[in-house]
Amino acid sequence: MVVASCVWSRDLVRGLGTRVLLENERGYNTTFTDLDWALAMPVGFADHGLVATPLVDGLRVGGAVELAKPETAPNFDRAKAMRTKMRRYVPSLPEGGKEWMGRRPSTPDSLPVISLHPGDHRIVHAFDHGHLGLTLSAVTARHVASLVAGRQPDIDLEPFSINRFQ
Ligand SMILES: Cc1cc2nc3c(=O)[nH]c(=O)nc-3n(C[C@H](O)[C@H](O)[C@H](O)COP(=O)(O)OP(=O)(O)OC[C@H]3O[C@@H](n4cnc5c(N)ncnc54)[C@H](O)[C@@H]3O)c2cc1C
């Protein structure tokens, strides 16, 4: 069994007899697909905590960190606040757009958990990628494949062990 269930991994591993320190950093974005202009490249507004990213079919304005319990209802005022800030730079940014909220499972040391269960090697952990889940997914999958197959992983996975939280 591979435990790879974002913030819900915290409760799952507790049920399997271990523990992990994990918080839920939620973020928001708005996607516009009906613009008649496009950004040539992603633009970050560091002072405002938002990024405008060109997509194949539009523009995404997103960012923010909100600490909240996994099942708390989204607060889309946060997405609206980013659109308002973006309009200071691009006044023609329309109203509307498709709002989205997502979750980033984050450990205090900002490292993922990639390891065998200490008491049952049929269980593999592969979660807590914080802000870099897309970036790190392929390399984590390679390590998980090694653990499942009983092969020696090609790096030392000790820093990523769930044992650091026991
Ligand atoms: C605002 C925001 C910005 C981001 N920016 C970046 C970025 O710049 N670069 C980057 O690389 N990544 C980025 N990410 C991605 C982020 O790092 C990942 O979303 C995060 O790491 C979670 O990925 P995951 O694959 O672990 O979880 P998810 O993709 O959420 O997948 C977990 C899955 O587990 C399922 N699940 C839950 N409970 C159970 C259960 N009991 N049994 C079975 N399945 C279950 C859920 O339904 C879900 O499908 C961003 C995310 C957000 C929200």
The ligand as an SDF file (V2000), in Angstrom:
LIG
                    3D

 53 58  0  0  0  0  0  0  0  0999 V2000
   -1.7400   26.9510   -4.4910 C   0  0  0  0  0  0  0  0  0  0  0  0
   -0.8230   25.8330   -4.8860 C   0  0  0  0  0  0  0  0  0  0  0  0
    0.3380   26.1410   -5.5500 C   0  0  0  0  0  0  0  0  0  0  0  0
    1.2080   25.1220   -5.9380 C   0  0  0  0  0  0  0  0  0  0  0  0
    2.3490   25.4660   -6.5940 N   0  0  0  0  0  0  0  0  0  0  0  0
    3.2220   24.4990   -6.9510 C   0  0  0  0  0  0  0  0  0  0  0  0
    4.4450   24.8320   -7.5900 C   0  0  0  0  0  0  0  0  0  0  0  0
    4.7490   25.9980   -7.8450 O   0  0  0  0  0  0  0  0  0  0  0  0
    5.2920   23.8210   -7.9320 N   0  0  0  0  0  0  0  0  0  0  0  0
    4.9960   22.5290   -7.6810 C   0  0  0  0  0  0  0  0  0  0  0  0
    5.8090   21.6640   -8.0000 O   0  0  0  0  0  0  0  0  0  0  0  0
    3.8290   22.1780   -7.0650 N   0  0  0  0  0  0  0  0  0  0  0  0
    2.9410   23.1260   -6.7010 C   0  0  0  0  0  0  0  0  0  0  0  0
    1.7540   22.7770   -6.0710 N   0  0  0  0  0  0  0  0  0  0  0  0
    1.4290   21.3520   -5.8740 C   0  0  0  0  0  0  0  0  0  0  0  0
    1.5090   20.9400   -4.4290 C   0  0  0  0  0  0  0  0  0  0  0  0
    2.8400   20.8360   -4.0190 O   0  0  0  0  0  0  0  0  0  0  0  0
    0.7350   19.6090   -4.3310 C   0  0  0  0  0  0  0  0  0  0  0  0
   -0.6170   19.8790   -4.5890 O   0  0  0  0  0  0  0  0  0  0  0  0
    0.8650   19.0070   -2.9620 C   0  0  0  0  0  0  0  0  0  0  0  0
    2.1830   18.5920   -2.7160 O   0  0  0  0  0  0  0  0  0  0  0  0
   -0.0660   17.8090   -2.8040 C   0  0  0  0  0  0  0  0  0  0  0  0
    0.1990   16.8890   -3.8060 O   0  0  0  0  0  0  0  0  0  0  0  0
   -0.1670   15.3780   -3.5930 P   0  0  0  0  0  0  0  0  0  0  0  0
    0.0350   14.7020   -4.9170 O   0  0  0  0  0  0  0  0  0  0  0  0
    0.5570   14.8420   -2.4030 O   0  0  0  0  0  0  0  0  0  0  0  0
   -1.6860   15.4060   -3.1990 O   0  0  0  0  0  0  0  0  0  0  0  0
   -2.9890   15.5180   -4.0990 P   0  0  0  0  0  0  0  0  0  0  0  0
   -2.6840   15.8890   -5.4940 O   0  0  0  0  0  0  0  0  0  0  0  0
   -3.9500   16.4000   -3.3670 O   0  0  0  0  0  0  0  0  0  0  0  0
   -3.4950   14.0510   -4.1100 O   0  0  0  0  0  0  0  0  0  0  0  0
   -3.9350   13.3760   -2.9300 C   0  0  0  0  0  0  0  0  0  0  0  0
   -5.0150   12.4190   -3.3590 C   0  0  0  0  0  0  0  0  0  0  0  0
   -5.3160   11.5670   -2.2650 O   0  0  0  0  0  0  0  0  0  0  0  0
   -6.6880   11.3120   -2.2970 C   0  0  0  0  0  0  0  0  0  0  0  0
   -7.1000   10.8040   -0.9740 N   0  0  0  0  0  0  0  0  0  0  0  0
   -7.3240   11.5010    0.1620 C   0  0  0  0  0  0  0  0  0  0  0  0
   -7.6630   10.6700    1.1680 N   0  0  0  0  0  0  0  0  0  0  0  0
   -7.6420    9.4150    0.6580 C   0  0  0  0  0  0  0  0  0  0  0  0
   -7.9060    8.1290    1.1950 C   0  0  0  0  0  0  0  0  0  0  0  0
   -8.2700    7.9610    2.4770 N   0  0  0  0  0  0  0  0  0  0  0  0
   -7.7810    7.0720    0.3900 N   0  0  0  0  0  0  0  0  0  0  0  0
   -7.4190    7.2120   -0.8950 C   0  0  0  0  0  0  0  0  0  0  0  0
   -7.1370    8.4190   -1.4740 N   0  0  0  0  0  0  0  0  0  0  0  0
   -7.2700    9.4910   -0.6960 C   0  0  0  0  0  0  0  0  0  0  0  0
   -7.3070   12.6440   -2.6910 C   0  0  0  0  0  0  0  0  0  0  0  0
   -8.6040   12.4580   -3.2040 O   0  0  0  0  0  0  0  0  0  0  0  0
   -6.3220   13.1120   -3.7690 C   0  0  0  0  0  0  0  0  0  0  0  0
   -6.6960   12.6490   -5.0370 O   0  0  0  0  0  0  0  0  0  0  0  0
    0.8750   23.7710   -5.6620 C   0  0  0  0  0  0  0  0  0  0  0  0
   -0.3200   23.4670   -4.9910 C   0  0  0  0  0  0  0  0  0  0  0  0
   -1.1610   24.4910   -4.6000 C   0  0  0  0  0  0  0  0  0  0  0  0
   -2.4210   24.1430   -3.8540 C   0  0  0  0  0  0  0  0  0  0  0  0
  1  2  1  0
  2  3  1  0
  2 52  2  0
  3  4  2  0
  4  5  1  0
  4 50  1  0
  5  6  2  0
  6  7  1  0
  6 13  1  0
  7  8  2  0
  7  9  1  0
  9 10  1  0
 10 11  2  0
 10 12  1  0
 12 13  2  0
 13 14  1  0
 14 15  1  0
 14 50  1  0
 15 16  1  0
 16 17  1  0
 16 18  1  0
 18 19  1  0
 18 20  1  0
 20 21  1  0
 20 22  1  0
 22 23  1  0
 23 24  1  0
 24 25  2  0
 24 26  1  0
 24 27  1  0
 27 28  1  0
 28 29  2  0
 28 30  1  0
 28 31  1  0
 31 32  1  0
 32 33  1  0
 33 34  1  0
 33 48  1  0
 34 35  1  0
 35 36  1  0
 35 46  1  0
 36 37  1  0
 36 45  1  0
 37 38  2  0
 38 39  1  0
 39 40  1  0
 39 45  2  0
 40 41  1  0
 40 42  2  0
 42 43  1  0
 43 44  2  0
 44 45  1  0
 46 47  1  0
 46 48  1  0
 48 49  1  0
 50 51  2  0
 51 52  1  0
 52 53  1  0
M  END
$$$$
